[in-house]
Amino acid sequence: MRIVEVIMYFCTTYTGFVYCVQPTGCTYDSTDSSTGIYTCTFGGYTAPLTFTGFTDPYPQRLVINAVSGTLPTNTFSGFSSFAANLIDLDYAASLQIICSSGGTLTISQALFSSMSYLQELKISNCDIQSLPSSVFSNLGTLNSLWIEGGSVNTLASNILTGLSIEKLDVPVPTAEFVIKNTVVSGNQIPVGMLDGLTAVKSIRFDNIGLTSVDDALFSQNIALRSLSLANNAGITKIENALISALEALSSLDLDGMPYDCTCDNLWILTHATTNGIDLPSGIICSTPTEYQNKKASKYYDEMCDTADACGDLPGITLRSYDMYDYFRDCQLLYPSCNHGDSYSSTCYHMLRQEETGDCQRKSGEKEE
């Protein structure tokens, strides 16, 4: 008979501190909570990391660090035994993969085959060689998926197939997909990659070197409320078709975008105000030269046609930078004028008439 020696750290509870059992190559930190973080160092443990190798508490918050190489199919074993009733509801069930400086990462297609209990996944500082088709499908549903730092050498349209990102019962329900400070192959997100994320609420593609965004990229993300394309210096304008299907959108962050300010390109200003979309960082012109580093609203107000949109109705044409305040006040005074209401212009007329004392229409009444 062959005898295999397994070395573990055995722990107990003493004077308020939790001492646990973990595999060789892993450490446990309970500094901030009773459900602390297990950190396993790549190359320091022998695969597979088994679920039964972690006890008191269970490995609900797990970090694999100093990665440089392949995480094979047998990295995790038996984690399908992590039942929902074992999860500490004060924390999301999470896995973070952190690469060493300059470290590469290759993920096998079945890496997460026993990890469906996970609620959040983050990959940090890795030069990802490839992400196989449907690589996240075994996770089923996540509250958040982050890729931050490093690079992605191959980004295919089918990597998210089978995955849903939606708000889960976790302390901070976000339903977010984030790629941030990452060099993305081809400087674009493949069309169709996001199509399955129909419940995602927030998408952030920040500082990932995008030079173009296909008009159809977000067409299926019908629940999307917050979109950020911040700090992508290769994008100089946003087309209407990019967000036309996003009826739930309430925030669009274009911070750091060197915007080509023309009257046609600044359709976004009036679209945002009339549809209740916040532009948290505003829009800053890169061109023309005389408006460089100035607010796009200044260009629009000085250079673009601002003919009286009220026509024969009493009222004023609101400028791009104060329409949002009027829209907000209008909804407070006239609750029936909801976000996205096709009669929102009537709200403006009603509000302005009331301010001047000649409003004859009752609160919330709409024109025929």
PyMOL commands that set and color helices and strands:
alter all, ss='L'
color gray80, all
select helices_A, chain A and resi 51-53+73-75+79-81+84-86+137-139+185-187+240-243+267-274+289-291+296-303+323-333+344-356
alter helices_A, ss='H'
color red, helices_A
select strands_A, chain A and resi 8-9+13-14+17-18+22-23+26-29+37-41+49-50+61-67+69-71+76-77+94-99+104-107+120-124+127-130+141-142+144-148+151-152+164-165+176-180+183-184+202-206+226-228+251-253+259-260+285-287
alter strands_A, ss='S'
color yellow, strands_A
deselect
rebuild
show_as cartoon
